[in-house]
Amino acid sequence: MSHNTMRALVKSRDGQGLEMKQVPIPEVGDDEVKIRIHKTAICGTDVHIYQWNQWAQRTIPLGLTVGHEYVGEIVEVGAAVKDYAPGELVSGEGHITCGKCRNCLEGHKENCRDAKGVGVNRNGAFADYLVIPQSNVWRCSNSIPEEMYAIFDPFGNAVHAALTCDLLGEDVLIAGAGPIGCMAAAVASFSGARNVVVTDFNDYRLKLAKELGAGRTVNLQRETLADVMSEIGMTEGFDIGLEMSGSQAALNAMIHTMKHGGQIALLGLQGNDTAVDMESVIFNGINIRGIYGRKVWDTWYKMTAMLQAGLDISGIITHHFRAEEYEKGFAAMLSGNAGKVILDWTEEGK
């Protein structure tokens, strides 16, 4: 690497795959910080970009550096930055908000209508250096292992979705045992839910969900939710549903197993043509709420506090690779037999 360039994982051409390239090191604006990346985690969004699905084709400009889950060290700050200094360990919120719309001005930046995603709409964190506004920086605590901050972005999705509802003493159904679903199971159990049931078709991920706090896991190829509900003594339905799978069938199964007046947090991205049993939603008084990203900064404080209070989600990190071994990391993600996959960008990881 020259003094003016850095390694970066770039979507350089049409078709499947990414490419490790040398690109210019980004410059720091007056209100920005430059972060030397230590560790990153591969997200489902990164997998979509790698696979170059229809969403990626219409969203991602060729030449973009991808990645938005990271932790690193500040190495340079802009002239207007007063609250951060080189040497600090930080992570950051991946949505760069406008600061001008009604939601931003009201303190609801997670609902900014003009948000730009790091690694989606602007160059991302799968690189030696990342530049973000100081308003997006999250200072890390020494009481939490560094690599946990590399997954604060997806952990935040799980926390935001789960804590939308009062979990104490409730029966919770989580559809989808991907990393976010597994972490949501941990949060629900930690927050005092009575029963936490996770459904999926992947035994590897259901095992992860069990290890992270699910009281009961259900492979829907072999068991039915009705049988499991009877087994654990439920008579009226689940109080809370967390839809993490993006599956139309899973969403409708959830609707049909909720108690009247139950609450569903919808994080899994449904297709535009998804058909929902609205008759049951209306007559059963089901409350459905869409979840996107994390609350800024409420969710970040909750994540920090729960980890410091003893919540252990370290088991969701199942693979570690050097940055140059990114193909192995994406292969692990694509296999379905992985939780979170960490890429190491440090000298030690080279």
C-alpha positions as a Markdown table, in Angstrom:
| # | Residue | x | y | z |
|---|---|---|---|---|
| 1 | Met | 0.0 | 0.0 | 0.0 |
| 2 | Ser | 1.4 | 3.4 | -1.0 |
| 3 | His | 1.1 | 6.5 | 1.2 |
| 4 | Asn | -1.9 | 7.7 | -0.8 |
| 5 | Thr | -3.8 | 4.5 | -1.4 |
| 6 | Met | -5.4 | 1.8 | 0.7 |
| 7 | Arg | -7.0 | -1.6 | 0.4 |
| 8 | Ala | -10.7 | -1.6 | -0.3 |
| 9 | Leu | -13.3 | -4.2 | -1.2 |
| 10 | Val | -15.0 | -2.8 | -4.2 |
| 11 | Lys | -18.0 | -3.7 | -6.4 |
| 12 | Ser | -16.1 | -3.0 | -9.5 |
| 13 | Arg | -18.1 | -4.8 | -12.2 |
| 14 | Asp | -21.5 | -6.4 | -13.1 |
| 15 | Gly | -22.0 | -9.9 | -11.9 |
| 16 | Gln | -21.2 | -11.9 | -8.8 |
| 17 | Gly | -18.3 | -11.0 | -6.6 |
| 18 | Leu | -16.2 | -8.2 | -5.2 |
| 19 | Glu | -12.6 | -7.2 | -5.8 |
| 20 | Met | -9.8 | -6.1 | -3.4 |
| 21 | Lys | -8.3 | -3.0 | -5.0 |
| 22 | Gln | -6.0 | -0.1 | -4.2 |
| 23 | Val | -8.1 | 3.1 | -4.0 |
| 24 | Pro | -7.3 | 6.6 | -2.8 |
| 25 | Ile | -7.4 | 7.2 | 0.9 |
| 26 | Pro | -10.4 | 9.4 | 1.6 |
| 27 | Glu | -9.8 | 13.0 | 2.8 |
| 28 | Val | -11.3 | 14.4 | 6.0 |
| 29 | Gly | -13.7 | 17.3 | 5.9 |
| 30 | Asp | -14.0 | 19.9 | 8.6 |
| 31 | Asp | -16.7 | 18.0 | 10.6 |
| 32 | Glu | -15.5 | 14.5 | 9.8 |
| 33 | Val | -13.2 | 11.9 | 11.3 |
| 34 | Lys | -10.9 | 9.3 | 9.7 |
| 35 | Ile | -11.0 | 5.9 | 11.1 |
| 36 | Arg | -8.4 | 3.2 | 10.6 |
| 37 | Ile | -10.5 | 0.0 | 10.4 |
| 38 | His | -9.6 | -2.8 | 12.7 |
| 39 | Lys | -12.5 | -5.3 | 12.2 |
| 40 | Thr | -15.5 | -5.5 | 10.0 |
| 41 | Ala | -18.5 | -7.9 | 9.8 |
| 42 | Ile | -20.2 | -9.2 | 6.7 |
| 43 | Cys | -23.9 | -8.2 | 6.5 |
| 44 | Gly | -26.8 | -9.7 | 4.5 |
| 45 | Thr | -26.8 | -6.5 | 2.5 |
| 46 | Asp | -23.1 | -7.1 | 1.6 |
| 47 | Val | -24.1 | -10.6 | 0.5 |
| 48 | His | -26.8 | -9.1 | -1.8 |
| 49 | Ile | -24.2 | -6.8 | -3.3 |
| 50 | Tyr | -21.8 | -9.7 | -3.7 |
| 51 | Gln | -24.5 | -11.8 | -5.4 |
| 52 | Trp | -25.6 | -8.7 | -7.5 |
| 53 | Asn | -29.3 | -9.3 | -7.0 |
| 54 | Gln | -32.0 | -7.0 | -8.5 |
| 55 | Trp | -31.9 | -4.7 | -5.4 |
| 56 | Ala | -28.2 | -4.3 | -5.7 |
| 57 | Gln | -28.2 | -3.7 | -9.4 |
| 58 | Arg | -30.7 | -0.8 | -9.1 |
| 59 | Thr | -29.1 | 0.6 | -5.9 |
| 60 | Ile | -25.3 | 0.1 | -5.9 |
| 61 | Pro | -23.0 | 2.2 | -8.2 |
| 62 | Leu | -20.1 | 0.3 | -9.7 |
| 63 | Gly | -16.9 | 1.3 | -8.0 |
| 64 | Leu | -18.4 | 1.5 | -4.6 |
| 65 | Thr | -16.4 | 0.4 | -1.5 |
| 66 | Val | -18.9 | -1.8 | 0.4 |
| 67 | Gly | -19.3 | -2.6 | 4.1 |
| 68 | His | -21.0 | -0.9 | 7.1 |
| 69 | Glu | -20.3 | -3.0 | 10.2 |
| 70 | Tyr | -17.0 | -2.0 | 11.7 |
| 71 | Val | -14.8 | -0.9 | 14.6 |
| 72 | Gly | -11.6 | 1.0 | 14.4 |
| 73 | Glu | -9.3 | 3.8 | 15.7 |
| 74 | Ile | -9.6 | 7.5 | 14.9 |
| 75 | Val | -6.4 | 8.6 | 13.1 |
| 76 | Glu | -7.4 | 12.1 | 12.0 |
| 77 | Val | -10.1 | 14.7 | 12.8 |
| 78 | Gly | -11.4 | 17.7 | 10.8 |
| 79 | Ala | -10.8 | 21.3 | 11.9 |
| 80 | Ala | -14.3 | 21.6 | 13.4 |
| 81 | Val | -14.1 | 18.4 | 15.4 |
| 82 | Lys | -13.8 | 19.0 | 19.1 |
| 83 | Asp | -15.2 | 16.0 | 20.9 |
| 84 | Tyr | -13.0 | 13.2 | 19.3 |
| 85 | Ala | -9.3 | 12.8 | 19.1 |
| 86 | Pro | -6.8 | 10.4 | 17.3 |
| 87 | Gly | -6.3 | 7.2 | 19.2 |
| 88 | Glu | -9.9 | 6.7 | 20.3 |
| 89 | Leu | -11.6 | 3.4 | 19.5 |
| 90 | Val | -14.9 | 4.0 | 17.8 |
| 91 | Ser | -17.7 | 2.4 | 15.8 |
| 92 | Gly | -20.4 | 4.4 | 14.0 |
| 93 | Glu | -24.0 | 4.7 | 12.9 |
| 94 | Gly | -24.2 | 3.6 | 9.2 |
| 95 | His | -27.0 | 6.0 | 8.1 |
| 96 | Ile | -25.7 | 9.5 | 7.3 |
| 97 | Thr | -28.8 | 11.7 | 7.9 |
| 98 | Cys | -29.6 | 15.1 | 6.5 |
| 99 | Gly | -30.1 | 16.9 | 9.8 |
| 100 | Lys | -32.8 | 19.1 | 8.1 |
| 101 | Cys | -36.0 | 17.1 | 7.7 |
| 102 | Arg | -38.7 | 17.0 | 10.2 |
| 103 | Asn | -37.7 | 13.7 | 11.7 |
| 104 | Cys | -34.0 | 14.8 | 12.1 |
| 105 | Leu | -35.1 | 18.0 | 13.8 |
| 106 | Glu | -37.4 | 16.2 | 16.1 |
| 107 | Gly | -34.6 | 13.8 | 17.2 |
| 108 | His | -35.8 | 10.8 | 15.2 |
| 109 | Lys | -32.8 | 10.5 | 12.8 |
| 110 | Glu | -33.5 | 6.8 | 12.3 |
| 111 | Asn | -36.5 | 8.0 | 10.2 |
| 112 | Cys | -34.6 | 10.5 | 8.1 |
| 113 | Arg | -36.2 | 10.6 | 4.6 |
| 114 | Asp | -32.9 | 11.4 | 3.0 |
| 115 | Ala | -30.5 | 9.1 | 4.8 |
| 116 | Lys | -27.5 | 7.8 | 2.9 |
| 117 | Gly | -26.1 | 4.4 | 3.8 |
| 118 | Val | -22.4 | 3.8 | 4.4 |
| 119 | Gly | -21.3 | 1.0 | 2.0 |
| 120 | Val | -24.6 | 1.4 | 0.0 |
| 121 | Asn | -24.9 | 5.0 | -1.1 |
| 122 | Arg | -21.4 | 6.2 | -0.2 |
| 123 | Asn | -18.1 | 4.4 | 0.2 |
| 124 | Gly | -18.0 | 2.0 | 3.1 |
| 125 | Ala | -15.9 | 0.3 | 5.8 |
| 126 | Phe | -14.4 | -2.7 | 4.0 |
| 127 | Ala | -11.2 | -0.8 | 3.6 |
| 128 | Asp | -8.2 | 0.3 | 5.6 |
| 129 | Tyr | -9.8 | 3.7 | 6.3 |
| 130 | Leu | -13.3 | 5.2 | 6.5 |
| 131 | Val | -14.4 | 8.8 | 6.8 |
| 132 | Ile | -17.7 | 9.6 | 8.4 |
| 133 | Pro | -19.3 | 12.8 | 10.0 |
| 134 | Gln | -18.5 | 13.3 | 13.7 |
| 135 | Ser | -22.2 | 13.1 | 14.4 |
| 136 | Asn | -22.2 | 9.5 | 13.4 |
| 137 | Val | -19.3 | 8.4 | 15.6 |
| 138 | Trp | -19.9 | 6.1 | 18.6 |
| 139 | Arg | -17.1 | 6.0 | 21.2 |
| 140 | Cys | -16.3 | 2.4 | 22.4 |
| 141 | Ser | -16.0 | 1.3 | 26.0 |
| 142 | Asn | -13.1 | -0.7 | 27.2 |
| 143 | Ser | -15.6 | -2.9 | 29.1 |
| 144 | Ile | -16.8 | -4.5 | 25.9 |
| 145 | Pro | -14.6 | -6.6 | 23.6 |
| 146 | Glu | -13.6 | -4.7 | 20.5 |
| 147 | Glu | -15.0 | -7.2 | 18.0 |
| 148 | Met | -18.5 | -6.9 | 19.5 |
| 149 | Tyr | -18.5 | -3.3 | 18.3 |
| 150 | Ala | -18.0 | -4.6 | 14.7 |
| 151 | Ile | -21.5 | -6.1 | 15.0 |
| 152 | Phe | -23.3 | -3.2 | 16.7 |
| 153 | Asp | -25.1 | -2.4 | 13.5 |
| 154 | Pro | -27.0 | -5.7 | 13.2 |
| 155 | Phe | -27.2 | -6.1 | 17.0 |
| 156 | Gly | -28.9 | -2.7 | 16.9 |
| 157 | Asn | -31.5 | -4.0 | 14.4 |
| 158 | Ala | -32.3 | -6.8 | 16.8 |
| 159 | Val | -32.5 | -4.5 | 19.9 |
| 160 | His | -34.6 | -1.9 | 18.0 |
| 161 | Ala | -37.1 | -4.6 | 16.9 |
| 162 | Ala | -37.2 | -6.5 | 20.2 |
| 163 | Leu | -37.5 | -3.5 | 22.5 |
| 164 | Thr | -40.3 | -2.0 | 20.4 |
| 165 | Cys | -42.5 | -4.1 | 22.7 |
| 166 | Asp | -42.6 | -4.7 | 26.5 |
| 167 | Leu | -41.1 | -8.2 | 26.7 |
| 168 | Leu | -41.3 | -8.9 | 30.4 |
| 169 | Gly | -43.4 | -12.0 | 31.0 |
| 170 | Glu | -44.5 | -12.3 | 27.4 |
| 171 | Asp | -44.5 | -15.2 | 24.9 |
| 172 | Val | -42.3 | -14.2 | 21.9 |
| 173 | Leu | -42.2 | -15.8 | 18.5 |
| 174 | Ile | -39.2 | -15.0 | 16.3 |
| 175 | Ala | -39.4 | -16.0 | 12.6 |
| 176 | Gly | -36.0 | -16.4 | 11.1 |
| 177 | Ala | -32.8 | -17.7 | 12.9 |
| 178 | Gly | -30.4 | -15.5 | 11.0 |
| 179 | Pro | -27.9 | -13.5 | 13.0 |
| 180 | Ile | -30.4 | -10.8 | 13.8 |
| 181 | Gly | -33.1 | -13.3 | 14.8 |
| 182 | Cys | -30.6 | -15.1 | 17.1 |
| 183 | Met | -29.5 | -11.9 | 18.7 |
| 184 | Ala | -33.2 | -10.9 | 19.1 |
| 185 | Ala | -33.8 | -14.2 | 21.0 |
| 186 | Ala | -30.9 | -13.3 | 23.3 |
| 187 | Val | -32.4 | -9.8 | 23.9 |
| 188 | Ala | -35.9 | -11.2 | 24.5 |
| 189 | Ser | -34.6 | -13.8 | 27.0 |
| 190 | Phe | -32.4 | -11.2 | 28.8 |
| 191 | Ser | -35.4 | -8.8 | 29.0 |
| 192 | Gly | -37.6 | -11.3 | 30.8 |
| 193 | Ala | -39.8 | -12.9 | 28.2 |
| 194 | Arg | -41.5 | -16.1 | 29.4 |
| 195 | Asn | -41.2 | -18.2 | 26.3 |
| 196 | Val | -38.9 | -17.4 | 23.3 |
| 197 | Val | -39.7 | -19.6 | 20.3 |
| 198 | Val | -37.6 | -19.3 | 17.1 |
| 199 | Thr | -38.5 | -20.8 | 13.8 |
| 200 | Asp | -36.4 | -21.6 | 10.7 |
| 201 | Phe | -35.5 | -24.4 | 8.3 |
| 202 | Asn | -31.7 | -24.3 | 9.1 |
| 203 | Asp | -30.6 | -26.6 | 11.9 |
| 204 | Tyr | -27.2 | -24.9 | 12.2 |
| 205 | Arg | -28.8 | -21.5 | 12.8 |
| 206 | Leu | -31.5 | -22.9 | 15.1 |
| 207 | Lys | -28.7 | -24.3 | 17.2 |
| 208 | Leu | -27.2 | -20.9 | 17.4 |
| 209 | Ala | -30.6 | -19.4 | 18.5 |
| 210 | Lys | -30.8 | -22.0 | 21.2 |
| 211 | Glu | -27.3 | -21.2 | 22.5 |
| 212 | Leu | -28.1 | -17.5 | 22.5 |
| 213 | Gly | -31.3 | -17.8 | 24.6 |
| 214 | Ala | -34.2 | -19.3 | 22.7 |
| 215 | Gly | -36.2 | -21.5 | 25.0 |
| 216 | Arg | -37.6 | -23.5 | 22.1 |
| 217 | Thr | -36.5 | -23.8 | 18.4 |
| 218 | Val | -38.7 | -25.1 | 15.7 |
| 219 | Asn | -37.6 | -26.5 | 12.3 |
| 220 | Leu | -40.8 | -26.1 | 10.4 |
| 221 | Gln | -39.9 | -29.0 | 8.1 |
| 222 | Arg | -40.4 | -31.3 | 11.0 |
| 223 | Glu | -42.7 | -29.6 | 13.6 |
| 224 | Thr | -45.7 | -27.3 | 13.6 |
| 225 | Leu | -46.1 | -24.2 | 15.7 |
| 226 | Ala | -49.5 | -25.5 | 16.9 |
| 227 | Asp | -47.8 | -28.5 | 18.4 |
| 228 | Val | -45.1 | -26.5 | 20.0 |
| 229 | Met | -47.6 | -24.0 | 21.5 |
| 230 | Ser | -49.5 | -26.9 | 23.0 |
| 231 | Glu | -46.3 | -28.4 | 24.4 |
| 232 | Ile | -45.3 | -25.3 | 26.3 |
| 233 | Gly | -48.8 | -24.6 | 27.6 |
| 234 | Met | -49.9 | -21.6 | 25.4 |
| 235 | Thr | -53.6 | -21.3 | 24.9 |
| 236 | Glu | -54.3 | -17.9 | 23.3 |
| 237 | Gly | -51.3 | -17.2 | 21.1 |
| 238 | Phe | -48.1 | -15.3 | 21.1 |
| 239 | Asp | -48.0 | -11.8 | 22.6 |
| 240 | Ile | -45.2 | -10.6 | 20.5 |
| 241 | Gly | -43.9 | -11.5 | 17.1 |
| 242 | Leu | -40.5 | -10.5 | 15.6 |
| 243 | Glu | -40.5 | -11.2 | 11.9 |
| 244 | Met | -36.9 | -11.5 | 10.8 |
| 245 | Ser | -37.1 | -13.9 | 7.8 |
| 246 | Gly | -38.7 | -11.8 | 5.0 |
| 247 | Ser | -40.9 | -14.8 | 4.2 |
| 248 | Gln | -44.5 | -14.2 | 3.3 |
| 249 | Ala | -45.4 | -17.7 | 4.6 |
| 250 | Ala | -43.7 | -16.9 | 7.9 |
| 251 | Leu | -45.4 | -13.6 | 8.3 |
| 252 | Asn | -48.9 | -15.1 | 7.7 |
| 253 | Ala | -48.1 | -18.0 | 10.1 |
| 254 | Met | -47.1 | -15.5 | 12.7 |
| 255 | Ile | -50.3 | -13.5 | 12.2 |
| 256 | His | -52.4 | -16.7 | 12.7 |
| 257 | Thr | -50.6 | -17.7 | 15.9 |
| 258 | Met | -50.8 | -14.3 | 17.6 |
| 259 | Lys | -53.2 | -13.6 | 20.5 |
| 260 | His | -55.9 | -11.0 | 19.7 |
| 261 | Gly | -54.3 | -7.6 | 20.2 |
| 262 | Gly | -50.8 | -9.0 | 19.8 |
| 263 | Gln | -47.8 | -7.0 | 18.5 |
| 264 | Ile | -45.6 | -7.7 | 15.5 |
| 265 | Ala | -42.3 | -6.0 | 14.7 |
| 266 | Leu | -41.5 | -6.4 | 11.0 |
| 267 | Leu | -37.8 | -6.3 | 10.2 |
| 268 | Gly | -37.5 | -8.9 | 7.5 |
| 269 | Leu | -37.8 | -7.3 | 4.1 |
| 270 | Gln | -40.9 | -8.6 | 2.4 |
| 271 | Gly | -41.4 | -8.6 | -1.3 |
| 272 | Asn | -43.5 | -5.9 | -3.0 |
| 273 | Asp | -46.1 | -8.5 | -3.9 |
| 274 | Thr | -46.4 | -10.0 | -0.5 |
| 275 | Ala | -50.0 | -11.1 | 0.3 |
| 276 | Val | -51.0 | -10.6 | 3.9 |
| 277 | Asp | -54.2 | -11.9 | 5.6 |
| 278 | Met | -55.5 | -8.4 | 6.4 |
| 279 | Glu | -58.8 | -9.8 | 7.6 |
| 280 | Ser | -57.1 | -11.6 | 10.5 |
| 281 | Val | -55.0 | -8.5 | 11.2 |
| 282 | Ile | -58.1 | -6.3 | 11.4 |
| 283 | Phe | -60.5 | -8.7 | 13.2 |
| 284 | Asn | -57.9 | -9.8 | 15.7 |
| 285 | Gly | -56.6 | -6.3 | 16.4 |
| 286 | Ile | -53.0 | -7.2 | 15.4 |
| 287 | Asn | -50.5 | -4.3 | 15.7 |
| 288 | Ile | -47.8 | -4.4 | 13.0 |
| 289 | Arg | -44.9 | -2.0 | 13.1 |
| 290 | Gly | -42.1 | -1.7 | 10.5 |
| 291 | Ile | -38.6 | -1.5 | 11.8 |
| 292 | Tyr | -35.6 | 0.0 | 10.0 |
| 293 | Gly | -32.1 | 0.4 | 11.3 |
| 294 | Arg | -31.6 | 1.5 | 14.9 |
| 295 | Lys | -32.8 | 4.4 | 17.0 |
| 296 | Val | -30.2 | 7.1 | 17.0 |
| 297 | Trp | -28.8 | 7.0 | 19.7 |
| 298 | Asp | -31.3 | 5.3 | 22.0 |
| 299 | Thr | -30.5 | 1.8 | 20.7 |
| 300 | Trp | -26.8 | 2.3 | 21.0 |
| 301 | Tyr | -27.1 | 3.1 | 24.6 |
| 302 | Lys | -29.3 | 0.1 | 25.2 |
| 303 | Met | -26.9 | -2.2 | 23.4 |
| 304 | Thr | -24.0 | -0.9 | 25.5 |
| 305 | Ala | -25.9 | -1.1 | 28.8 |
| 306 | Met | -27.1 | -4.7 | 28.2 |
| 307 | Leu | -23.7 | -6.0 | 27.3 |
| 308 | Gln | -22.2 | -4.3 | 30.4 |
| 309 | Ala | -25.0 | -5.8 | 32.5 |
| 310 | Gly | -24.1 | -9.4 | 31.4 |
| 311 | Leu | -25.9 | -10.1 | 28.1 |
| 312 | Asp | -23.6 | -12.4 | 26.1 |
| 313 | Ile | -24.1 | -12.6 | 22.3 |
| 314 | Ser | -20.4 | -13.4 | 21.6 |
| 315 | Gly | -21.5 | -16.8 | 20.3 |
| 316 | Ile | -23.1 | -15.2 | 17.2 |
| 317 | Ile | -19.6 | -14.6 | 15.8 |
| 318 | Thr | -18.7 | -17.9 | 14.3 |
| 319 | His | -15.9 | -17.2 | 11.7 |
| 320 | His | -12.8 | -15.0 | 11.6 |
| 321 | Phe | -10.8 | -14.3 | 8.4 |
| 322 | Arg | -8.1 | -11.9 | 7.3 |
| 323 | Ala | -9.4 | -9.2 | 5.0 |
| 324 | Glu | -7.7 | -10.8 | 2.1 |
| 325 | Glu | -9.6 | -13.9 | 2.7 |
| 326 | Tyr | -12.9 | -12.2 | 2.1 |
| 327 | Glu | -14.0 | -14.9 | -0.4 |
| 328 | Lys | -13.9 | -17.4 | 2.4 |
| 329 | Gly | -16.0 | -15.1 | 4.5 |
| 330 | Phe | -18.6 | -14.7 | 1.8 |
| 331 | Ala | -18.6 | -18.4 | 1.2 |
| 332 | Ala | -19.4 | -19.0 | 4.8 |
| 333 | Met | -22.3 | -16.6 | 4.7 |
| 334 | Leu | -23.6 | -18.1 | 1.5 |
| 335 | Ser | -23.5 | -21.6 | 3.0 |
| 336 | Gly | -26.0 | -20.7 | 5.6 |
| 337 | Asn | -23.8 | -22.4 | 8.2 |
| 338 | Ala | -22.6 | -19.2 | 9.8 |
| 339 | Gly | -23.6 | -16.5 | 12.2 |
| 340 | Lys | -21.6 | -13.3 | 11.9 |
| 341 | Val | -18.3 | -13.4 | 10.0 |
| 342 | Ile | -15.5 | -11.1 | 11.0 |
| 343 | Leu | -12.8 | -9.7 | 8.6 |
| 344 | Asp | -9.6 | -8.5 | 10.2 |
| 345 | Trp | -8.0 | -5.4 | 8.6 |
| 346 | Thr | -5.1 | -4.9 | 11.1 |
| 347 | Glu | -1.4 | -5.6 | 10.6 |
| 348 | Glu | -1.8 | -8.6 | 12.7 |
| 349 | Gly | -4.6 | -9.8 | 10.4 |
| 350 | Lys | -2.5 | -9.5 | 7.3 |
